[in-house]
Amino acid sequence: MKNAILVLALLTAAAFSRSIIPPIPDSVADSSLTAGNGRFAVELFREISRESQGDNIFFSPFSISMAMGMTWNGATGETARQMASVLNFDMPVYFVNRSFERITERISSGTAGEMGGEPLTMTVSNGIWVQNGFQLLNSFTEAVTGCYGASAENLDFTGDPEGSREEINEWVAENTMQKIIDLLAPGTITPDTRLVLTNAVYFKASWLYPFEELATAEGGFTRGDGEKVTVPMMNQTEFFDYASSDEWQAVRMPYAGGSSSMLIILPRNMESYLEGFDEEAIPDVERRLSRVNVALSMPRFEFSQSITLGDILISMGMELPFSGEADFTPITGNPDLFISQVLHKAYVKVNEEGTEAAAATAVVMNITSAPGSVEQMIVNRPFLFLIKNDETGSILFMGLVYDPSVS
């Protein structure tokens, strides 16, 4: 009887969403999702930075939002409400799905565009991994394979959890050009695992205005703890979008092709800046930018970071999805799944030629049991940076460098 009532409720909800909820224009929906993802990026960054204790930070809010968006398709009731609140999804799931689909199509690119330079590479891949014999509802499978283009594979989590883990890790490595290795650590997959949803993002682009390698020289960088290290500092003077205030300097550096850029924010004091860092901080910087001749000096850097997001998302208000009371009935028809772990790993390399970055996210679900003048900007202390797709406004990657000498 309970199942009959559940099916009736799902059918009624589906009919209601089609007949009562008015359609949202594509442009409005895409702007809403991008704005929501941006708020989530800032809120998540604040949480991660509180725990970093002077360590470098790098992650892909786009990857995390997309992986959790796929998972959200299987949530209902209070479980779905908590996920939407934390993820800043302000639209019904259908419109979020379609917006992710359109935005992914727009940011995925392999052409240089009219501005020349080496082709920009941006790929987004999704996958769902299901225990052999574990039945998913068609509505859930169609959503994640349709709008998200996820490949669906069956694995034997129960009989061979480590072999299953290795196969997922191989998929992640392949879809990030071998930059994200061992996303799932030993023991992550258990015999109780029934479903894993994965997202992989890979980005590589050359600067529109590359740095000359001959201009790179050793220079000092003051780390977050006040200690000084010597690192390779890249140097050039070029017209960039630039702004400054009493609290920070900022520069936006375009990539070849014109569709993406890196925004660097250099606070005068990182600790005090982060205290007031909120969803208006980045737009406030971007509104003040203007084309200025900038003598820019900044370090080469390369590092990777692994983040276990479960406790962070719970602290942000997503308690129910990680508990035995979670309701992911739309996945199987039974409320017997919960999120056991959300794992994220990201890699970034910035040098004279450009930027290479990659990230992967896994959601593991278990069963219950000024013109003419030259402004100088020397990035020789901790700084924030964002990689954005300027056509959609999507924040693809976000980071904070305390020590560029760490790899």
ZAGU-669536 format. One record per residue (C-alpha): residue number from 1; z, x, y. Coordinates in steps of 0.5 Angstrom, whole numbers, padded with zeros to 4 digits. Layout:
N
 zapa    up  east north
  NUM     Z     X     Y
...
***
This chain:
407
 zapa    up  east north
    1  0000  0000  0000
    2  0002  0006  0005
    3 -0005  0009  0004
    4 -0009  0002  0005
    5 -0005  0001  0011
    6 -0006  0009  0013
    7 -0014  0008  0012
    8 -0014  0001  0016
    9 -0010  0005  0022
   10 -0015  0011  0022
   11 -0021  0006  0022
   12 -0018  0002  0027
   13 -0017  0008  0031
   14 -0024  0010  0030
   15 -0027  0004  0032
   16 -0022  0004  0038
   17 -0025  0010  0040
   18 -0032  0009  0040
   19 -0032  0002  0043
   20 -0026  0002  0048
   21 -0025  0009  0051
   22 -0031  0010  0056
   23 -0036  0016  0055
   24 -0034  0022  0059
   25 -0040  0026  0062
   26 -0042  0033  0059
   27 -0041  0036  0065
   28 -0034  0033  0067
   29 -0032  0034  0059
   30 -0034  0041  0059
   31 -0030  0043  0066
   32 -0024  0039  0063
   33 -0024  0043  0057
   34 -0025  0050  0061
   35 -0019  0048  0066
   36 -0015  0046  0060
   37 -0016  0053  0056
   38 -0015  0057  0063
   39 -0008  0054  0063
   40 -0007  0055  0056
   41 -0009  0062  0057
   42 -0004  0063  0063
   43  0002  0060  0060
   44  0001  0064  0053
   45  0000  0070  0057
   46  0007  0069  0060
   47  0010  0068  0054
   48  0007  0074  0051
   49  0008  0078  0057
   50  0016  0077  0056
   51  0016  0080  0049
   52  0012  0086  0050
   53  0017  0090  0053
   54  0012  0095  0057
   55  0007  0095  0051
   56 -0001  0094  0052
   57 -0003  0086  0051
   58 -0010  0084  0049
   59 -0012  0077  0046
   60 -0017  0072  0046
   61 -0015  0065  0049
   62 -0022  0062  0047
   63 -0021  0064  0040
   64 -0014  0062  0039
   65 -0016  0055  0043
   66 -0022  0054  0038
   67 -0018  0055  0032
   68 -0013  0051  0034
   69 -0018  0046  0036
   70 -0021  0045  0029
   71 -0014  0044  0027
   72 -0012  0039  0032
   73 -0018  0035  0028
   74 -0013  0034  0023
   75 -0007  0032  0027
   76 -0004  0025  0028
   77  0002  0022  0032
   78  0007  0026  0035
   79  0004  0032  0031
   80 -0003  0031  0035
   81  0001  0030  0042
   82  0005  0036  0041
   83 -0001  0040  0040
   84 -0005  0037  0045
   85  0000  0038  0050
   86  0001  0046  0049
   87 -0006  0047  0048
   88 -0008  0043  0055
   89 -0013  0038  0051
   90 -0013  0033  0056
   91 -0019  0029  0053
   92 -0020  0025  0046
   93 -0021  0030  0040
   94 -0029  0028  0040
   95 -0030  0030  0047
   96 -0026  0036  0046
   97 -0030  0038  0040
   98 -0037  0037  0043
   99 -0035  0041  0049
  100 -0033  0047  0045
  101 -0040  0046  0041
  102 -0043  0046  0048
  103 -0039  0052  0051
  104 -0040  0056  0045
  105 -0048  0055  0045
  106 -0048  0057  0053
  107 -0043  0063  0052
  108 -0047  0066  0046
  109 -0052  0070  0048
  110 -0057  0076  0046
  111 -0061  0077  0052
  112 -0060  0081  0058
  113 -0063  0076  0063
  114 -0066  0077  0070
  115 -0062  0083  0072
  116 -0063  0088  0067
  117 -0059  0092  0063
  118 -0058  0093  0055
  119 -0057  0086  0052
  120 -0050  0082  0052
  121 -0048  0080  0045
  122 -0043  0075  0045
  123 -0042  0071  0038
  124 -0037  0066  0036
  125 -0036  0064  0028
  126 -0031  0059  0025
  127 -0029  0058  0018
  128 -0025  0054  0013
  129 -0022  0056  0007
  130 -0020  0051  0002
  131 -0016  0051 -0005
  132 -0020  0050 -0011
  133 -0020  0042 -0012
  134 -0016  0041 -0006
  135 -0020  0035 -0003
  136 -0021  0034  0005
  137 -0023  0028  0008
  138 -0030  0028  0010
  139 -0029  0026  0017
  140 -0025  0032  0018
  141 -0030  0037  0014
  142 -0036  0034  0018
  143 -0032  0035  0025
  144 -0030  0042  0024
  145 -0037  0044  0020
  146 -0041  0040  0025
  147 -0038  0041  0032
  148 -0035  0048  0031
  149 -0041  0050  0026
  150 -0035  0053  0021
  151 -0037  0055  0014
  152 -0033  0052  0008
  153 -0031  0056  0002
  154 -0027  0055 -0004
  155 -0022  0060 -0006
  156 -0016  0060 -0011
  157 -0010  0061 -0007
  158 -0006  0059 -0012
  159 -0008  0063 -0018
  160 -0010  0069 -0014
  161 -0007  0069 -0007
  162 -0008  0077 -0005
  163 -0016  0076 -0007
  164 -0017  0070 -0003
  165 -0013  0074  0003
  166 -0018  0080  0002
  167 -0024  0075  0002
  168 -0022  0072  0008
  169 -0021  0079  0012
  170 -0028  0081  0009
  171 -0031  0075  0013
  172 -0027  0077  0019
  173 -0029  0084  0019
  174 -0036  0082  0018
  175 -0036  0077  0024
  176 -0033  0082  0029
  177 -0037  0088  0027
  178 -0031  0091  0023
  179 -0027  0091  0029
  180 -0022  0087  0027
  181 -0019  0089  0020
  182 -0014  0086  0016
  183 -0012  0080  0020
  184 -0008  0077  0014
  185 -0003  0082  0012
  186 -0001  0082  0005
  187  0004  0076  0003
  188  0001  0072  0008
  189 -0003  0068  0003
  190  0002  0065 -0002
  191  0001  0060 -0008
  192  0003  0054 -0003
  193 -0003  0056  0002
  194 -0008  0050  0001
  195 -0012  0051  0008
  196 -0014  0057  0012
  197 -0018  0056  0019
  198 -0021  0062  0022
  199 -0025  0064  0028
  200 -0028  0070  0030
  201 -0031  0073  0037
  202 -0035  0079  0038
  203 -0037  0081  0045
  204 -0041  0087  0047
  205 -0044  0088  0054
  206 -0046  0094  0059
  207 -0044  0094  0066
  208 -0049  0092  0071
  209 -0047  0098  0075
  210 -0045  0104  0070
  211 -0040  0109  0071
  212 -0043  0116  0071
  213 -0040  0120  0065
  214 -0040  0127  0070
  215 -0036  0123  0075
  216 -0030  0122  0070
  217 -0024  0127  0071
  218 -0017  0127  0068
  219 -0012  0124  0073
  220 -0005  0121  0073
  221 -0003  0114  0071
  222  0004  0111  0072
  223  0006  0107  0066
  224  0010  0101  0066
  225  0016  0105  0064
  226  0015  0110  0070
  227  0013  0116  0066
  228  0006  0119  0068
  229  0001  0121  0063
  230 -0006  0124  0064
  231 -0012  0120  0062
  232 -0020  0120  0063
  233 -0021  0116  0070
  234 -0028  0114  0071
  235 -0030  0114  0078
  236 -0036  0110  0082
  237 -0037  0107  0089
  238 -0041  0101  0089
  239 -0041  0094  0092
  240 -0037  0089  0088
  241 -0033  0083  0089
  242 -0026  0085  0092
  243 -0020  0082  0095
  244 -0013  0085  0097
  245 -0007  0082  0099
  246  0000  0085  0100
  247  0002  0084  0093
  248 -0005  0086  0089
  249 -0012  0089  0089
  250 -0017  0086  0085
  251 -0024  0087  0083
  252 -0030  0084  0079
  253 -0035  0088  0076
  254 -0041  0084  0073
  255 -0044  0086  0066
  256 -0052  0087  0065
  257 -0055  0080  0065
  258 -0050  0077  0070
  259 -0047  0071  0065
  260 -0040  0075  0065
  261 -0036  0080  0068
  262 -0029  0083  0068
  263 -0024  0082  0073
  264 -0018  0087  0074
  265 -0012  0085  0078
  266 -0008  0091  0080
  267 -0001  0089  0083
  268  0003  0093  0087
  269  0009  0091  0083
  270  0008  0089  0076
  271  0015  0086  0074
  272  0015  0082  0081
  273  0008  0079  0080
  274  0009  0077  0073
  275  0015  0073  0075
  276  0010  0068  0080
  277  0004  0069  0075
  278  0002  0062  0074
  279 -0005  0057  0073
  280 -0006  0058  0081
  281 -0006  0066  0081
  282 -0013  0067  0078
  283 -0016  0062  0082
  284 -0013  0064  0088
  285 -0015  0071  0087
  286 -0022  0069  0085
  287 -0023  0065  0092
  288 -0021  0071  0096
  289 -0027  0076  0093
  290 -0032  0078  0097
  291 -0038  0083  0097
  292 -0035  0090  0099
  293 -0037  0097  0098
  294 -0031  0100  0093
  295 -0029  0107  0091
  296 -0027  0105  0084
  297 -0023  0109  0080
  298 -0020  0107  0073
  299 -0018  0109  0066
  300 -0022  0109  0060
  301 -0018  0105  0055
  302 -0019  0103  0048
  303 -0013  0099  0043
  304 -0012  0093  0039
  305 -0006  0088  0038
  306 -0004  0084  0033
  307  0000  0078  0035
  308  0004  0073  0030
  309  0004  0066  0035
  310  0008  0061  0031
  311  0014  0063  0034
  312  0011  0063  0041
  313  0007  0056  0040
  314  0014  0053  0038
  315  0017  0056  0044
  316  0012  0053  0048
  317  0013  0046  0045
  318  0009  0046  0039
  319  0015  0045  0034
  320  0013  0039  0029
  321  0006  0042  0027
  322  0010  0048  0024
  323  0015  0044  0021
  324  0016  0040  0014
  325  0015  0033  0019
  326  0008  0035  0021
  327  0003  0030  0020
  328 -0004  0032  0018
  329 -0006  0026  0015
  330 -0013  0026  0017
  331 -0014  0032  0013
  332 -0013  0030  0006
  333 -0010  0023  0007
  334 -0003  0025  0006
  335  0002  0028  0010
  336  0003  0034  0006
  337  0001  0040  0010
  338  0004  0044  0016
  339  0002  0050  0019
  340  0006  0056  0016
  341  0003  0061  0021
  342 -0002  0063  0026
  343 -0004  0070  0027
  344 -0009  0073  0032
  345 -0011  0080  0033
  346 -0016  0083  0038
  347 -0019  0090  0040
  348 -0022  0092  0046
  349 -0026  0099  0049
  350 -0028  0100  0056
  351 -0032  0106  0058
  352 -0037  0109  0062
  353 -0042  0104  0059
  354 -0039  0098  0059
  355 -0034  0094  0054
  356 -0033  0092  0047
  357 -0028  0087  0045
  358 -0027  0083  0039
  359 -0022  0078  0036
  360 -0020  0073  0031
  361 -0015  0068  0029
  362 -0013  0065  0023
  363 -0009  0058  0022
  364 -0005  0058  0015
  365 -0003  0051  0013
  366  0001  0051  0007
  367  0003  0045  0003
  368  0010  0042  0003
  369  0015  0045  0000
  370 -0031  0088  0108
  371 -0039  0090  0109
  372 -0040  0097  0112
  373 -0033  0100  0110
  374 -0031  0103  0104
  375 -0025  0100  0100
  376 -0021  0105  0096
  377 -0018  0102  0089
  378 -0015  0107  0084
  379 -0012  0103  0078
  380 -0007  0108  0076
  381 -0001  0104  0074
  382 -0001  0098  0070
  383 -0006  0092  0071
  384 -0009  0086  0068
  385 -0016  0084  0066
  386 -0020  0078  0064
  387 -0027  0078  0061
  388 -0030  0071  0063
  389 -0036  0068  0062
  390 -0038  0066  0069
  391 -0043  0061  0067
  392 -0038  0056  0064
  393 -0031  0059  0067
  394 -0029  0061  0060
  395 -0023  0066  0060
  396 -0026  0070  0053
  397 -0021  0075  0053
  398 -0014  0077  0057
  399 -0010  0083  0057
  400 -0005  0088  0061
  401 -0005  0095  0061
  402  0001  0099  0061
  403 -0001  0105  0058
  404 -0008  0107  0057
  405 -0007  0113  0053
  406 -0004  0109  0047
  407 -0010  0107  0042
***
